[in-house]
Amino acid sequence: MNILVDDNREVHPYLENMKSIAKGIYVFLGEDSEVVIHDLSDPTSSIIFLAGELTDRKLGGPITDLGLEILRRAANGANPEDILNYRNQTEDGRTFKSSTLFIKDDMGEVIGCLCINYNVTKLFLVENIIGNFCKMKEDSNENSDQQQMQYEIFANDIDDVLSKMIEAAINQVEKPVPFMKKQDKLKVIEFLEQKGVFAIKRSVDRVANELSVSRYTVYNYLKEI
């Protein structure tokens, strides 16, 4: 079992106490799981505990895009609630059952989070085999609606998280950057702001470069939205 613990970094006592709980969860769930503790005092290097190898991350890795979005909401006064049992799809096609639980201090401020991923890909394959075998003629009228999947960016480098979030923002406009008008770029900026991107250092410069505008234009767009 691969369990990595950052014992050199000074963290809040509540986060320190959570390490033994995280280890117990991982040992209980086994090698198809991954348990991570994030110290949100530094989103760019937040991983202080990592058990498992599902996402190939390392100690000192950054928070995910989902974590950034939650931080942004908390900064605006929202009280984030735990996100339990959501479906997560990786770029290589694996499916995780995931949960994110927030760790708060005595004042109710979010200081970290405990994230649990379980690889259910093989279980889905077995489920499909059993489902196909048991399917009867009268079962043909199935509900075609699919559950919406959560896509979360797992990375060892905050620049990688930033790049993929900018790419997602541009893709949702469905127009190449050279053909974008001001309103299109405002949509990109609004998408990124809602995702908490601008909490990352130097993100304004990166976004400005991708949109072929000045950093001052990005600041003006932020004021406008």
GUPARO-305374 format. One record per residue (C-alpha): residue in three letters; residue number from 1; x, y, z. Coordinates in Angstrom, 2 decimals. Layout:
// residues N
+------+-----+---------+---------+---------+
: type : seq :      xx :      yy :      zz :
+------+-----+---------+---------+---------+
:  ALA : NUM :       X :       Y :       Z :
...
+------+-----+---------+---------+---------+
***
This chain:
// residues 225
+------+-----+---------+---------+---------+
: type : seq :      xx :      yy :      zz :
+------+-----+---------+---------+---------+
:  MET :   1 :    0.00 :    0.00 :    0.00 :
:  ASN :   2 :    1.33 :    3.40 :   -1.02 :
:  ILE :   3 :    0.80 :    5.94 :    1.78 :
:  LEU :   4 :    2.61 :    9.29 :    1.68 :
:  VAL :   5 :    2.50 :   11.71 :    4.61 :
:  ASP :   6 :    4.04 :   15.19 :    4.83 :
:  ASP :   7 :    5.29 :   15.32 :    8.43 :
:  ASN :   8 :    7.53 :   18.35 :    7.88 :
:  ARG :   9 :    4.82 :   20.86 :    7.05 :
:  GLU :  10 :    3.17 :   22.56 :   10.01 :
:  VAL :  11 :   -0.59 :   22.34 :    9.61 :
:  HIS :  12 :   -3.70 :   22.98 :   11.68 :
:  PRO :  13 :   -4.15 :   20.36 :   14.45 :
:  TYR :  14 :   -7.48 :   19.30 :   12.94 :
:  LEU :  15 :   -5.71 :   18.43 :    9.68 :
:  GLU :  16 :   -2.98 :   16.60 :   11.57 :
:  ASN :  17 :   -5.56 :   14.51 :   13.44 :
:  MET :  18 :   -7.31 :   13.68 :   10.17 :
:  LYS :  19 :   -4.24 :   11.81 :    8.84 :
:  SER :  20 :   -4.87 :    8.71 :   10.96 :
:  ILE :  21 :   -8.53 :    8.68 :    9.92 :
:  ALA :  22 :   -7.56 :    8.98 :    6.25 :
:  LYS :  23 :   -5.13 :    6.09 :    6.60 :
:  GLY :  24 :   -7.82 :    3.95 :    8.21 :
:  ILE :  25 :  -10.27 :    4.70 :    5.39 :
:  TYR :  26 :   -7.69 :    3.73 :    2.76 :
:  VAL :  27 :   -6.71 :    0.49 :    4.51 :
:  PHE :  28 :  -10.40 :   -0.39 :    4.79 :
:  LEU :  29 :  -11.24 :    0.34 :    1.13 :
:  GLY :  30 :   -8.09 :   -1.19 :   -0.38 :
:  GLU :  31 :   -6.00 :   -0.63 :   -3.50 :
:  ASP :  32 :   -8.91 :    0.45 :   -5.72 :
:  SER :  33 :   -9.26 :    3.56 :   -3.57 :
:  GLU :  34 :   -7.41 :    6.81 :   -3.03 :
:  VAL :  35 :   -7.63 :    9.09 :    0.00 :
:  VAL :  36 :   -6.22 :   12.63 :   -0.01 :
:  ILE :  37 :   -6.03 :   15.44 :    2.54 :
:  HIS :  38 :   -5.68 :   19.00 :    1.25 :
:  ASP :  39 :   -4.40 :   21.90 :    3.34 :
:  LEU :  40 :   -6.26 :   24.82 :    1.77 :
:  SER :  41 :   -3.95 :   27.47 :    3.23 :
:  ASP :  42 :   -1.91 :   26.97 :    0.03 :
:  PRO :  43 :   -4.09 :   25.75 :   -2.88 :
:  THR :  44 :   -1.07 :   25.53 :   -5.20 :
:  SER :  45 :    0.64 :   22.95 :   -2.95 :
:  SER :  46 :   -2.18 :   21.56 :   -0.85 :
:  ILE :  47 :   -1.69 :   17.78 :   -0.67 :
:  ILE :  48 :   -0.32 :   16.81 :    2.77 :
:  PHE :  49 :   -1.53 :   13.18 :    2.81 :
:  LEU :  50 :   -1.92 :   10.79 :   -0.10 :
:  ALA :  51 :   -2.87 :    7.12 :    0.07 :
:  GLY :  52 :   -3.29 :    5.22 :   -3.19 :
:  GLU :  53 :   -2.21 :    5.74 :   -6.78 :
:  LEU :  54 :   -5.41 :    6.25 :   -8.78 :
:  THR :  55 :   -4.54 :    9.76 :   -9.99 :
:  ASP :  56 :   -0.71 :    9.56 :   -9.91 :
:  ARG :  57 :   -0.41 :   12.65 :   -7.74 :
:  LYS :  58 :    2.34 :   13.46 :   -5.25 :
:  LEU :  59 :    2.72 :   15.21 :   -1.91 :
:  GLY :  60 :    2.69 :   18.96 :   -2.44 :
:  GLY :  61 :    0.39 :   18.69 :   -5.44 :
:  PRO :  62 :   -2.30 :   21.34 :   -6.03 :
:  ILE :  63 :   -5.98 :   21.43 :   -5.23 :
:  THR :  64 :   -8.33 :   20.31 :   -8.02 :
:  ASP :  65 :  -10.59 :   22.63 :   -9.98 :
:  LEU :  66 :  -13.52 :   21.53 :   -7.82 :
:  GLY :  67 :  -11.61 :   22.58 :   -4.71 :
:  LEU :  68 :  -10.82 :   25.96 :   -6.25 :
:  GLU :  69 :  -14.49 :   26.51 :   -7.02 :
:  ILE :  70 :  -15.46 :   25.67 :   -3.42 :
:  LEU :  71 :  -12.77 :   28.03 :   -2.08 :
:  ARG :  72 :  -14.14 :   30.80 :   -4.26 :
:  ARG :  73 :  -17.66 :   30.25 :   -2.90 :
:  ALA :  74 :  -16.38 :   30.19 :    0.69 :
:  ALA :  75 :  -14.53 :   33.48 :    0.10 :
:  ASN :  76 :  -17.86 :   34.97 :   -0.99 :
:  GLY :  77 :  -19.53 :   33.92 :    2.25 :
:  ALA :  78 :  -21.00 :   30.55 :    1.24 :
:  ASN :  79 :  -20.88 :   27.69 :    3.72 :
:  PRO :  80 :  -19.76 :   24.68 :    1.66 :
:  GLU :  81 :  -21.42 :   21.38 :    2.36 :
:  ASP :  82 :  -19.79 :   17.99 :    1.91 :
:  ILE :  83 :  -20.16 :   16.55 :   -1.60 :
:  LEU :  84 :  -20.88 :   12.85 :   -1.25 :
:  ASN :  85 :  -20.94 :    9.98 :   -3.72 :
:  TYR :  86 :  -20.58 :   11.94 :   -6.95 :
:  ARG :  87 :  -19.54 :   10.36 :  -10.22 :
:  ASN :  88 :  -16.14 :   11.37 :  -11.55 :
:  GLN :  89 :  -14.76 :   10.52 :  -14.99 :
:  THR :  90 :  -11.01 :   10.59 :  -15.70 :
:  GLU :  91 :   -9.41 :   11.51 :  -19.01 :
:  ASP :  92 :   -8.39 :    7.89 :  -19.61 :
:  GLY :  93 :  -11.98 :    6.66 :  -19.25 :
:  ARG :  94 :  -12.03 :    5.33 :  -15.70 :
:  THR :  95 :  -15.02 :    6.03 :  -13.47 :
:  PHE :  96 :  -14.62 :    6.99 :   -9.81 :
:  LYS :  97 :  -17.17 :    7.19 :   -7.03 :
:  SER :  98 :  -15.95 :   10.26 :   -5.15 :
:  SER :  99 :  -16.65 :   12.23 :   -1.99 :
:  THR : 100 :  -15.22 :   15.53 :   -0.75 :
:  LEU : 101 :  -15.60 :   16.33 :    2.95 :
:  PHE : 102 :  -14.65 :   19.75 :    4.28 :
:  ILE : 103 :  -12.61 :   20.24 :    7.43 :
:  LYS : 104 :  -13.40 :   23.41 :    9.40 :
:  ASP : 105 :  -11.78 :   25.16 :   12.33 :
:  ASP : 106 :  -13.55 :   26.29 :   15.52 :
:  MET : 107 :  -14.77 :   29.43 :   13.75 :
:  GLY : 108 :  -16.40 :   27.42 :   10.96 :
:  GLU : 109 :  -13.81 :   28.43 :    8.36 :
:  VAL : 110 :  -12.84 :   25.79 :    5.80 :
:  ILE : 111 :   -9.17 :   24.87 :    6.36 :
:  GLY : 112 :   -8.92 :   21.67 :    4.37 :
:  CYS : 113 :  -10.74 :   18.78 :    2.81 :
:  LEU : 114 :  -10.69 :   15.00 :    2.86 :
:  CYS : 115 :  -11.19 :   13.52 :   -0.61 :
:  ILE : 116 :  -12.01 :    9.88 :   -1.29 :
:  ASN : 117 :  -11.96 :    8.30 :   -4.75 :
:  TYR : 118 :  -12.94 :    4.71 :   -5.48 :
:  ASN : 119 :  -12.38 :    3.15 :   -8.89 :
:  VAL : 120 :  -15.69 :    1.52 :   -9.82 :
:  THR : 121 :  -14.77 :    0.91 :  -13.48 :
:  LYS : 122 :  -14.44 :   -2.87 :  -13.07 :
:  LEU : 123 :  -17.65 :   -2.99 :  -11.04 :
:  PHE : 124 :  -19.51 :   -1.22 :  -13.85 :
:  LEU : 125 :  -18.17 :   -3.78 :  -16.35 :
:  VAL : 126 :  -19.50 :   -6.61 :  -14.17 :
:  GLU : 127 :  -22.79 :   -4.75 :  -13.74 :
:  ASN : 128 :  -23.17 :   -4.42 :  -17.52 :
:  ILE : 129 :  -22.43 :   -8.11 :  -18.08 :
:  ILE : 130 :  -25.00 :   -9.16 :  -15.46 :
:  GLY : 131 :  -27.51 :   -6.59 :  -16.74 :
:  ASN : 132 :  -27.20 :   -7.78 :  -20.33 :
:  PHE : 133 :  -27.56 :  -11.40 :  -19.31 :
:  CYS : 134 :  -30.65 :  -10.72 :  -17.21 :
:  LYS : 135 :  -32.33 :   -8.40 :  -19.74 :
:  MET : 136 :  -35.79 :   -9.57 :  -20.81 :
:  LYS : 137 :  -37.92 :   -8.59 :  -23.79 :
:  GLU : 138 :  -40.23 :   -6.47 :  -21.60 :
:  ASP : 139 :  -37.23 :   -4.44 :  -20.39 :
:  SER : 140 :  -36.71 :   -2.71 :  -23.75 :
:  ASN : 141 :  -38.35 :    0.60 :  -22.68 :
:  GLU : 142 :  -35.51 :    1.91 :  -20.58 :
:  ASN : 143 :  -35.03 :    5.42 :  -19.31 :
:  SER : 144 :  -32.54 :    7.07 :  -21.67 :
:  ASP : 145 :  -31.62 :    9.91 :  -19.31 :
:  GLN : 146 :  -28.07 :    9.59 :  -18.07 :
:  GLN : 147 :  -26.81 :   10.85 :  -14.77 :
:  GLN : 148 :  -24.67 :   13.94 :  -15.20 :
:  MET : 149 :  -21.03 :   13.20 :  -14.55 :
:  GLN : 150 :  -18.62 :   15.35 :  -12.59 :
:  TYR : 151 :  -15.30 :   15.94 :  -14.30 :
:  GLU : 152 :  -12.53 :   16.87 :  -11.90 :
:  ILE : 153 :   -8.97 :   17.78 :  -12.86 :
:  PHE : 154 :   -6.31 :   15.78 :  -11.01 :
:  ALA : 155 :   -2.79 :   17.11 :  -11.52 :
:  ASN : 156 :    0.65 :   17.40 :   -9.91 :
:  ASP : 157 :    1.13 :   20.96 :  -11.17 :
:  ILE : 158 :   -1.20 :   23.93 :  -10.63 :
:  ASP : 159 :   -0.25 :   25.16 :  -14.13 :
:  ASP : 160 :   -1.76 :   21.98 :  -15.57 :
:  VAL : 161 :   -4.99 :   22.58 :  -13.63 :
:  LEU : 162 :   -5.04 :   26.17 :  -14.88 :
:  SER : 163 :   -4.40 :   25.18 :  -18.51 :
:  LYS : 164 :   -7.22 :   22.64 :  -18.54 :
:  MET : 165 :   -9.65 :   25.05 :  -16.91 :
:  ILE : 166 :   -8.85 :   27.75 :  -19.47 :
:  GLU : 167 :   -9.31 :   25.18 :  -22.23 :
:  ALA : 168 :  -12.70 :   24.18 :  -20.79 :
:  ALA : 169 :  -13.74 :   27.85 :  -20.59 :
:  ILE : 170 :  -12.82 :   28.47 :  -24.22 :
:  ASN : 171 :  -14.51 :   25.26 :  -25.39 :
:  GLN : 172 :  -17.83 :   26.21 :  -23.77 :
:  VAL : 173 :  -17.97 :   29.32 :  -25.97 :
:  GLU : 174 :  -17.63 :   27.03 :  -29.02 :
:  LYS : 175 :  -15.66 :   29.58 :  -31.01 :
:  PRO : 176 :  -11.91 :   29.87 :  -31.74 :
:  VAL : 177 :  -10.22 :   32.72 :  -29.86 :
:  PRO : 178 :   -9.33 :   34.73 :  -33.04 :
:  PHE : 179 :  -13.05 :   34.88 :  -33.89 :
:  MET : 180 :  -14.23 :   35.79 :  -30.40 :
:  LYS : 181 :  -15.89 :   39.13 :  -29.77 :
:  LYS : 182 :  -15.92 :   40.95 :  -26.47 :
:  GLN : 183 :  -19.08 :   39.16 :  -25.28 :
:  ASP : 184 :  -17.48 :   35.80 :  -25.99 :
:  LYS : 185 :  -14.41 :   36.70 :  -23.98 :
:  LEU : 186 :  -16.59 :   37.96 :  -21.16 :
:  LYS : 187 :  -18.22 :   34.52 :  -21.06 :
:  VAL : 188 :  -14.77 :   32.92 :  -20.77 :
:  ILE : 189 :  -13.78 :   35.26 :  -17.94 :
:  GLU : 190 :  -17.08 :   34.71 :  -16.13 :
:  PHE : 191 :  -16.70 :   30.92 :  -16.40 :
:  LEU : 192 :  -13.17 :   31.09 :  -14.99 :
:  GLU : 193 :  -14.14 :   33.50 :  -12.21 :
:  GLN : 194 :  -16.97 :   31.22 :  -11.10 :
:  LYS : 195 :  -14.51 :   28.32 :  -11.01 :
:  GLY : 196 :  -12.13 :   30.25 :   -8.75 :
:  VAL : 197 :   -9.32 :   30.41 :  -11.30 :
:  PHE : 198 :   -8.24 :   33.92 :  -10.37 :
:  ALA : 199 :   -7.23 :   32.74 :   -6.90 :
:  ILE : 200 :   -4.19 :   31.19 :   -8.61 :
:  LYS : 201 :   -1.10 :   33.37 :   -8.83 :
:  ARG : 202 :   -0.28 :   34.68 :  -12.32 :
:  SER : 203 :   -3.61 :   33.37 :  -13.64 :
:  VAL : 204 :   -4.53 :   36.80 :  -15.05 :
:  ASP : 205 :   -1.40 :   36.82 :  -17.21 :
:  ARG : 206 :   -2.09 :   33.27 :  -18.45 :
:  VAL : 207 :   -5.71 :   34.05 :  -19.31 :
:  ALA : 208 :   -4.73 :   37.31 :  -21.02 :
:  ASN : 209 :   -2.20 :   35.45 :  -23.16 :
:  GLU : 210 :   -4.72 :   32.75 :  -24.15 :
:  LEU : 211 :   -7.35 :   35.36 :  -25.10 :
:  SER : 212 :   -4.82 :   37.61 :  -26.87 :
:  VAL : 213 :   -5.68 :   40.61 :  -24.70 :
:  SER : 214 :   -3.76 :   42.64 :  -22.12 :
:  ARG : 215 :   -3.87 :   41.82 :  -18.42 :
:  TYR : 216 :   -5.58 :   45.20 :  -17.88 :
:  THR : 217 :   -8.35 :   44.10 :  -20.24 :
:  VAL : 218 :   -8.85 :   40.96 :  -18.14 :
:  TYR : 219 :   -9.15 :   43.11 :  -15.00 :
:  ASN : 220 :  -11.69 :   45.31 :  -16.78 :
:  TYR : 221 :  -13.67 :   42.25 :  -17.84 :
:  LEU : 222 :  -13.66 :   41.03 :  -14.23 :
:  LYS : 223 :  -15.04 :   44.38 :  -13.07 :
:  GLU : 224 :  -17.68 :   44.26 :  -15.79 :
:  ILE : 225 :  -19.02 :   40.86 :  -14.79 :
+------+-----+---------+---------+---------+
***
